[in-house]
Amino acid sequence: MQLPGPSPPSSSIPPVPPPPPAAAYNPEPILLPALKVGAVTGCTGVVFGGIAAVLRSTPTIGLFAAGTGLNCFALGSTYYAVRLTLFRALHDPRVDGAAGAHLTPKEKVYVSGAAGAVTGLTLGLVLRGRSNALPGALVWGLVGLGGQYGYNIADARHTEEAFAPPKVKVKTISLLDRTFNSRWNPIKKLSDQEYAAMLDGKLLAVEAELAITNEEIVAVEEKIRLQQQQEPRKT
């Protein structure tokens, strides 16, 4: 007769859930930020266009301001859209995060210059004709390069000042103080303490003179009193 063998132990480990589906990739929007930048530059263009029209005595001030605002809107929105597109083309935002977050300052200068050149070429060709395409690309490319380069310098300086240890303020002597403290200068600049000490010295001198004057007055009064006492005896 065969004895039944031991039953296998029941597993207490819960089943492993299936891995979640990969998160959908949501690229960073380009059109909406570009339109926001264009709105800001357009409003700025309207204001400065109105001021320029008034200074130039243009008869159609509103039309001139509106045209300047539209040009600035086109420049700002196109430049920002092209710049974000170039950032995305150089670095994958799914790996690097936000567009342009891992670009070096030098790469940002190149990208901004290229975006300015593309913007100037496109708008110069569309708005002003072929003759203004290359000059527009050159001018706005240099504007993009210079603007990004200046921003990089200011940002690096701000970061350095933010993380730098606090500096001990050293009291510096101004040129005016050095001139007054020179031994060749007959006029000396007094500090508050020196001026107070000088006033105290003058006050002590005045008090001493008053004391001497009071003693002289007392002596004269005594002399007059003695003379008045001697006069009745003579009579």
Steps between C-alpha positions, in 0.01 A plus 500: 500500500649834390481791748402839359792738473511849650296760317700785349493820708269766372678814378424813705671742257242717319517507124712774349281761333574573138715805432307820437481618145761751393400857568396686193754752380366852521739730316549852623265736311652744256210695354346631825827630655592654166165679484547629856843638415356648182222669698754663733722618215194614304373717786848645542509575127164677517620725783833589341338530157253753638780699663703495179198608297442797732865603486503473120166685470350213303140581398380142556630432849267207570580326172874546548482366857290201391742417218797518737317277747424240231863496387621457858243226559620312192864540602451390861274203436700371201833535678381319811333221303813442288720509810291238684494283187879511473533415869278197452691394190835510680394317818226247559267650768390146600854446631628847578181654639393847393618629166841660532546398865825309435646727233826672578509881491704484180241277334223738608684788336526306174135393514379852577709642215365238260143567614550873446644441154211272399249750635659794320526302175139381513336828598724704273402278209128501587450859609761701308605296199808310390734796522451519878527128574879472538543834687218398733664162563835667574359770728268278702759223517741746662222622729431142611869430556560821694185471709568142606867575567411795721238294682757224563745749650233651728373156604852373578573810707174468690564130569853574619379770736221277632732210589806702598585524873412832662776753459635702789434863430824698512463864584648701216621857523353727238702744294346794685606357838853440372515858378387639836736270694802596292775676691525761223138601543448785749136397550434186701177304496383417851311190596201514732712397799769758422239772454336411833840504673574843349167636624566358848840673506347832397227458763760439770693808388184712517415363846854581618473856368162538673649380826788749471256778415284413802806514725595840360144625553507378861838672551372829358187485713714435806724795414200729453353386831826575683519844341143577605583395858807727513326814367277564814803478728679779310200727528 
